[in-house]
Amino acid sequence: MANINRRNFLQTTGALGFMGGTGLLAAMNGAKAYAADTTGYKALVCLFFKGGMDHADTILPMDTASYEQLRSARPGVFNAYNYNNAGSSRNTANMLELDTTSFGSRRFGLPPELAQLHSLYDSGDMAVVGNVGPLIEPTTRTQMNSNGVELPARLFSHNDQQSTWMALDTEGSRYGWGGRFADAALASDGTSSPTFAAISAAGNEVFLSGENVRQFQVGSGGPRDLNYLSQNFRLGSARNSDEVRALLEEHFAAEGIGSDNYYMQDVAAGSRRAIENNRIFREQFGDDSSLTTVFPSSSLGRQLETVAQTINIQSFLNVSRQVFFVSTGGFDTHNNQANSIPDLHSGFAGAIAAFQSAMAEIGMVNNVTLFTASDFGRTTIDNGDGTDHGWGGHHFVVGGAVNGRQIYGNLPDYDLDAEYYTRSRGRLIPDVSVEQYAATLGSWFGLDDAELLTALPNLDNFSERNLGFMSGAGV
């Protein structure tokens, strides 16, 4: 047992996989002093578009010059949409214009499938943040070509760029910035429980992993059953025996186990708390989470409904700051894009709109901010009727605390020889780093400058730490 300590054992032993998924381990680690403002209640909800959402097929150019630039770069995609047809969603007559004065004569719109997001934008509850992506330091095409800047590792790789968005490094990273935000908030709030501070409705994701916070996982339709109780087939001929099930639960609860071994004591106590945490969540979720808002029946709709119901019972869960993770896929549109993107657009627009309605219903519209993320944007140049892996992309931020009806960051034009694009395939070089985007959210969440720099290690490389899209966020 050389070179092993209590904390390392608890983090690596296989017996704790069950406990980690129920938020149990958070109570086993110490915490350093922080100064986060945790007054009132606030929540961040990360909606991750897996596969790489095509920003140029989401925020659309409406002025003639920009429209023709983009159409020339991706003729296959535009032809697949029958753009010249009067009824085409990519005909400018059918686009939903975004009111903005920040780009001179340039105009932008959303496709009709995003009508519900357009309504949120017009009402002031949504903003667009343009050209966001992983950066270590400000970067231009010239600097890239001369090897004059440090670039994020393994660009254009799905797994690595998902991890870089969530944890600021490639696959295998241990801590996500969502988890670190929860760490800082909980360290400043001695009364909140860490158990339900970080909740995923989309499985285990590094985004919610902190040093002292472990994510609590729920199903897309609500609380998860513990496998050993729900999988009756494991009990063989005793599958219908309540007595056997009770004995099994007692076994996993480790009641009455006595041992002089500290590790065994911790594992036994941890198992008991994990079962108790799941019971508490299930009881409160079932008793106090009824909403009248109707959510779409899609996976994303069910995930966001679960998040909304969880926020509705936050006072019973004894937590003043929460970070959530939900996701939806299908955005790796190498081909047949015109037939897949419209359905994806309408799907997530409906789910986001329902979530915002639910927040209004429970009086949390100003306390909860939803933001989008994705592996990367797509190439401006098409590959026929689809696109390839890109880098920077445009994103949405939704909530009552958002300084909405504005476009932040930059929406570069489609001059592929400009400094905004890589030398090949017309990949956008981000103007806004993930860490600047995250810092603006984290400041609203209550973190101070020192805490943001701890959670976001490259933030100090950028002169602008706050992009201004959140009201009440510090500088």
C-alpha positions in Angstrom: 0.0 0.0 0.0 3.0 2.3 -0.5 2.3 5.7 -2.1 -1.4 5.5 -1.5 -3.5 7.9 0.5 -7.1 8.0 1.5 -8.2 10.5 -1.1 -6.4 8.7 -4.0 -7.9 5.5 -3.0 -11.4 6.9 -2.9 -11.0 8.5 -6.3 -9.7 5.4 -8.0 -11.3 2.4 -6.5 -13.9 0.8 -8.7 -16.4 0.6 -5.9 -16.9 4.3 -6.0 -18.2 4.5 -9.6 -21.7 4.0 -8.2 -21.2 6.7 -5.6 -19.6 9.2 -8.0 -22.7 9.2 -10.2 -24.9 10.2 -7.3 -22.9 13.2 -6.1 -21.6 11.4 -3.0 -17.9 12.1 -3.2 -18.2 15.8 -2.9 -18.4 15.6 0.9 -15.2 13.6 1.2 -12.7 16.3 0.0 -11.6 19.5 1.7 -12.1 22.9 0.2 -10.0 26.1 0.1 -11.4 29.5 0.8 -13.1 31.4 -1.9 -15.0 34.6 -2.2 -17.8 33.8 -4.7 -21.1 35.7 -4.2 -23.7 33.0 -3.6 -26.6 35.2 -2.4 -29.9 34.2 -3.9 -30.2 31.3 -6.4 -28.5 31.0 -9.8 -28.1 28.2 -12.3 -26.2 27.7 -15.5 -27.4 25.2 -18.0 -25.0 24.0 -20.7 -26.7 22.8 -23.9 -24.0 20.9 -25.9 -24.6 20.3 -29.7 -22.6 17.2 -30.3 -21.0 16.8 -33.7 -20.2 20.4 -34.5 -23.0 22.8 -35.3 -22.8 24.6 -38.6 -22.8 28.3 -37.5 -23.0 29.5 -41.1 -26.2 27.6 -41.6 -27.7 28.9 -38.4 -26.9 32.6 -38.3 -27.6 33.5 -42.0 -26.4 36.5 -44.0 -29.3 38.7 -45.4 -27.5 41.6 -47.1 -26.7 40.9 -50.7 -22.9 41.1 -50.6 -22.6 38.7 -47.6 -25.2 36.3 -49.0 -23.5 36.0 -52.4 -20.1 35.5 -50.7 -21.4 32.6 -48.7 -23.4 31.1 -51.6 -20.2 31.2 -53.7 -18.3 29.3 -51.0 -20.9 26.6 -50.6 -22.9 26.2 -53.8 -23.7 22.5 -53.1 -25.4 23.3 -49.8 -27.4 26.3 -51.2 -28.5 24.2 -54.2 -29.6 21.4 -51.9 -31.9 24.0 -50.2 -33.2 25.1 -53.6 -32.3 28.6 -52.5 -33.9 30.3 -55.6 -37.3 28.8 -54.8 -39.7 31.3 -53.3 -40.5 28.8 -50.5 -36.9 27.9 -49.6 -35.7 28.5 -46.0 -32.5 29.8 -47.5 -34.2 32.5 -49.6 -33.7 35.8 -47.8 -37.4 36.6 -48.1 -38.1 33.8 -45.6 -35.3 34.5 -43.1 -36.1 36.0 -39.7 -34.0 39.1 -39.3 -32.0 39.7 -36.1 -32.2 43.4 -35.1 -28.7 44.7 -34.7 -26.8 47.9 -35.6 -23.3 46.6 -34.8 -22.3 45.5 -38.2 -23.0 48.5 -40.5 -24.8 47.5 -43.6 -24.5 43.8 -42.9 -27.7 42.0 -41.9 -28.3 38.7 -40.3 -31.2 36.3 -39.8 -32.3 33.0 -38.5 -33.9 30.2 -40.6 -37.7 29.8 -40.1 -37.1 26.6 -38.1 -35.6 28.8 -35.4 -38.7 31.1 -35.1 -39.0 30.4 -31.3 -35.4 31.5 -30.8 -36.1 34.6 -32.9 -39.0 35.4 -30.5 -36.7 35.1 -27.5 -34.2 37.4 -29.2 -36.8 40.0 -30.0 -38.1 39.9 -26.4 -34.6 40.6 -25.1 -34.2 37.2 -23.5 -31.6 35.9 -26.0 -28.2 37.1 -27.3 -25.9 35.7 -30.0 -22.2 35.4 -29.3 -20.3 35.2 -32.5 -17.2 33.2 -33.4 -16.4 31.4 -30.1 -13.9 28.6 -29.9 -10.9 27.2 -28.0 -7.9 29.5 -28.0 -4.8 29.7 -25.8 -4.1 33.2 -26.9 -5.4 35.7 -29.5 -4.7 34.2 -32.9 -4.7 35.3 -36.6 -4.1 33.5 -39.8 -0.7 35.1 -40.3 0.4 34.1 -36.8 -0.7 30.5 -37.4 1.1 30.3 -40.7 4.4 31.6 -39.1 4.0 29.4 -36.0 3.9 32.5 -33.9 1.2 31.4 -31.5 0.4 28.4 -29.4 -2.7 26.6 -30.7 -5.1 24.2 -28.8 -4.1 20.6 -29.3 -5.8 18.3 -31.7 -8.0 20.8 -33.4 -10.9 19.4 -35.5 -11.1 16.1 -33.5 -14.6 15.5 -32.1 -13.6 13.9 -28.8 -10.7 16.2 -28.1 -12.6 19.4 -29.0 -15.6 18.4 -27.0 -13.2 17.9 -24.0 -11.5 21.2 -24.8 -14.8 23.1 -24.8 -15.8 21.4 -21.5 -12.4 21.1 -19.7 -10.0 23.4 -21.7 -7.8 20.4 -22.7 -8.0 17.3 -24.8 -9.7 14.0 -24.0 -8.6 12.6 -20.6 -8.9 15.9 -18.7 -10.0 15.6 -15.1 -11.9 18.8 -14.4 -14.4 20.8 -16.3 -15.0 24.5 -15.9 -18.6 23.9 -14.9 -17.4 21.7 -12.0 -14.8 24.3 -11.1 -17.5 27.0 -11.0 -19.5 24.8 -8.6 -16.4 24.2 -6.5 -15.9 27.9 -6.0 -19.5 28.6 -5.2 -19.8 25.8 -2.7 -16.6 26.8 -1.0 -18.1 30.2 -0.3 -21.4 28.8 0.9 -21.1 26.8 4.1 -24.8 26.0 4.2 -25.4 24.5 0.7 -25.1 20.8 0.1 -22.6 19.7 -2.7 -24.7 16.7 -3.6 -26.9 18.4 -6.1 -24.7 21.3 -7.2 -23.7 19.7 -10.6 -26.4 17.7 -12.4 -26.2 15.9 -15.7 -29.2 14.7 -17.7 -27.0 13.5 -20.5 -24.6 11.0 -18.8 -21.2 11.4 -17.3 -19.4 14.5 -18.8 -16.2 16.1 -17.7 -17.8 19.5 -17.9 -19.3 19.0 -14.4 -16.3 17.3 -12.8 -14.7 19.5 -10.1 -12.1 18.9 -7.4 -14.7 18.8 -4.7 -17.9 18.4 -6.7 -19.1 15.2 -8.4 -21.9 15.3 -10.8 -25.3 13.8 -9.9 -26.7 12.0 -12.9 -30.4 11.9 -13.7 -32.2 10.3 -16.6 -33.7 12.3 -19.5 -37.1 11.6 -18.0 -36.3 12.2 -14.3 -34.5 10.3 -11.5 -32.6 7.2 -12.4 -33.3 3.9 -10.8 -30.4 2.3 -9.2 -29.4 -0.6 -11.4 -29.3 -3.2 -8.7 -33.0 -2.4 -7.8 -34.4 -1.9 -11.3 -32.8 -4.8 -13.1 -34.9 -7.6 -11.7 -33.3 -10.2 -14.1 -30.2 -10.1 -11.9 -32.2 -11.7 -9.1 -33.0 -14.8 -11.1 -35.9 -16.8 -9.7 -36.2 -14.3 -6.8 -36.9 -11.4 -9.2 -40.4 -10.8 -7.8 -39.4 -11.1 -4.1 -39.7 -7.9 -2.2 -37.9 -9.6 0.7 -34.9 -10.4 -1.5 -34.8 -6.9 -2.9 -34.9 -5.4 0.6 -32.0 -7.6 1.6 -30.1 -6.5 -1.4 -30.7 -2.9 -0.7 -29.6 -3.4 2.9 -26.4 -5.1 1.6 -25.5 -2.1 -0.6 -26.4 0.3 2.1 -23.7 -1.5 4.2 -25.7 -1.2 7.3 -24.1 -2.8 10.3 -20.8 -3.3 8.7 -18.0 -2.9 11.2 -14.4 -2.7 10.3 -11.2 -1.2 11.6 -10.1 -0.4 8.1 -10.6 3.2 7.3 -11.0 2.6 3.6 -13.8 0.1 4.2 -15.5 2.5 6.6 -15.4 5.2 3.9 -16.7 3.0 1.1 -19.5 1.7 3.4 -20.5 5.1 4.5 -20.3 6.4 0.9 -22.6 3.6 -0.4 -25.2 4.5 2.3 -25.1 8.2 1.4 -25.4 7.5 -2.3 -28.5 5.5 -1.7 -29.9 8.2 0.6 -29.1 10.9 -1.9 -31.0 9.1 -4.6 -33.9 8.6 -2.3 -34.0 12.3 -1.3 -33.9 13.4 -4.9 -36.5 10.9 -6.1 -39.0 11.8 -3.3 -38.7 15.6 -3.8 -38.8 15.2 -7.6 -42.0 13.2 -7.4 -43.7 15.3 -4.8 -42.8 18.9 -5.7 -41.9 19.3 -9.3 -45.1 19.5 -11.3 -45.0 21.9 -14.1 -47.8 22.9 -16.5 -45.3 23.9 -19.3 -45.4 21.3 -22.1 -42.0 20.2 -23.3 -41.3 18.4 -26.6 -41.2 14.6 -26.4 -37.7 14.5 -27.8 -34.7 13.4 -25.8 -33.5 17.1 -25.4 -37.1 18.1 -24.4 -37.1 15.5 -21.7 -33.7 16.4 -20.5 -34.6 20.1 -20.2 -37.9 19.2 -18.5 -35.9 17.3 -15.9 -33.6 20.2 -15.4 -36.6 22.6 -15.0 -38.3 20.2 -12.5 -35.0 20.0 -10.6 -34.7 23.8 -10.4 -38.2 23.9 -9.1 -37.2 21.8 -6.1 -33.8 23.5 -5.5 -34.9 24.8 -2.1 -35.6 21.3 -0.9 -32.2 20.1 -2.2 -30.4 22.8 -0.1 -28.3 24.4 -2.8 -28.0 28.0 -4.0 -25.8 27.5 -7.1 -26.3 24.7 -9.6 -24.7 23.8 -13.0 -26.5 21.5 -15.4 -25.5 19.7 -18.5 -27.8 18.5 -21.4 -26.9 17.5 -24.9 -28.3 16.6 -28.3 -26.5 15.1 -31.3 -26.6 14.8 -35.1 -24.6 17.9 -36.0 -21.8 16.2 -37.8 -23.3 17.1 -41.2 -20.7 15.9 -43.8 -23.6 15.3 -46.2 -27.3 15.6 -46.7 -27.2 18.8 -44.6 -30.2 20.4 -46.1 -32.3 17.5 -44.9 -31.0 17.2 -41.4 -30.2 20.7 -40.1 -33.8 22.1 -40.3 -35.1 19.3 -38.1 -32.3 19.8 -35.7 -33.0 23.5 -35.6 -36.7 23.1 -34.9 -35.9 20.4 -32.3 -33.6 22.5 -30.1 -35.5 25.7 -30.6 -38.7 24.1 -29.3 -36.9 22.6 -26.3 -35.2 25.9 -25.4 -38.4 27.9 -25.7 -40.3 25.4 -23.5 -37.5 25.6 -20.9 -37.7 29.4 -20.9 -41.4 29.2 -20.4 -41.0 26.8 -17.5 -38.5 29.2 -15.9 -41.1 32.0 -16.2 -43.7 29.7 -14.7 -41.7 29.0 -11.6 -40.4 32.5 -11.2 -36.8 31.7 -12.1 -36.4 33.4 -15.5 -33.9 35.9 -14.1 -32.0 33.3 -12.1 -31.2 30.7 -14.8 -29.1 31.1 -17.9 -28.9 28.6 -20.7 -26.0 28.7 -23.1 -25.0 26.6 -26.1 -21.7 24.9 -26.9 -20.4 22.5 -29.6 -17.3 20.6 -30.6 -16.6 23.2 -33.3 -18.2 25.1 -36.1 -18.1 23.8 -39.7 -16.0 24.7 -42.7 -17.3 27.7 -44.8 -16.4 25.8 -48.0 -18.8 22.9 -48.5 -17.9 19.4 -49.6 -20.9 18.8 -51.9 -24.2 18.8 -49.9 -22.4 19.0 -46.5 -19.6 20.5 -44.5 -16.5 19.4 -42.6 -15.0 20.0 -39.2 -14.2 23.6 -38.4 -13.1 25.7 -35.4 -14.9 28.8 -34.3 -18.8 29.0 -34.3 -21.7 31.1 -33.2 -23.7 30.4 -30.0 -26.9 31.4 -28.1 -27.3 32.6 -24.5 -30.8 32.6 -23.1 -32.3 33.9 -19.9 -33.9 36.9 -18.2 -30.4 38.1 -17.0 -29.1 38.2 -20.6 -28.5 41.6 -22.2 -30.4 40.3 -25.1 -31.4 41.5 -28.6 -27.7 42.0 -29.4 -24.9 40.2 -31.2 -21.6 40.0 -29.3 -18.2 38.9 -30.5 -17.8 38.9 -34.3 -19.6 37.5 -37.3 -16.8 37.7 -39.9 -17.8 38.1 -43.6 -17.0 35.3 -46.0 -13.8 36.5 -47.5 -11.8 33.3 -47.1 -8.5 35.0 -47.7 -8.9 37.2 -44.7 -7.2 36.9 -41.3 -10.3 35.3 -39.8 -9.9 32.1 -41.7 -7.4 29.2 -41.8 -5.5 28.7 -45.0 -7.6 25.6 -45.9 -11.3 24.9 -46.0 -12.4 28.2 -44.7 -12.3 27.4 -41.0 -13.1 30.3 -38.8 -10.3 31.3 -36.4 -12.2 32.2 -33.1 -12.4 35.9 -32.1 -13.7 34.9 -28.7 -12.1 32.2 -26.6 -14.2 29.6 -24.7 -12.6 31.1 -21.6 -13.9 34.6 -22.3 -17.3 33.2 -23.0 -17.1 31.1 -19.8 -15.8 34.0 -17.7 -18.8 36.2 -18.6 -21.1 33.5 -17.4 -19.0 32.8 -14.4 -18.9 36.4 -13.3 -22.7 36.5 -13.4 -22.7 33.2 -11.5 -20.9 35.0 -8.7 -17.2 34.1 -9.1 -14.6 36.8 -8.6 -11.5 37.5 -10.7 -9.2 35.2 -8.8 -11.7 32.3 -9.0 -12.2 32.8 -12.7 -8.5 32.7 -13.3 -8.2 29.5 -11.3 -11.0 27.9 -13.3 -10.0 29.3 -16.6 -6.1 29.2 -16.8 -5.7 30.9 -20.2 -8.1 33.8 -19.4 -5.2 36.1 -18.5 -4.0 36.0 -22.1 -7.0 38.0 -23.2 -7.5 41.7 -22.5 -11.3 41.4 -22.4 -12.5 39.1 -19.7 -16.2 40.1 -19.8 -18.1 40.2 -23.1 -21.0 42.1 -21.6 -23.8 39.8 -22.5 -24.9 39.2 -18.9 -26.5 41.8 -16.7 -24.9 42.2 -13.2 -21.7 40.5 -14.3 -18.5 42.1 -12.9 -15.6 43.1 -15.1 
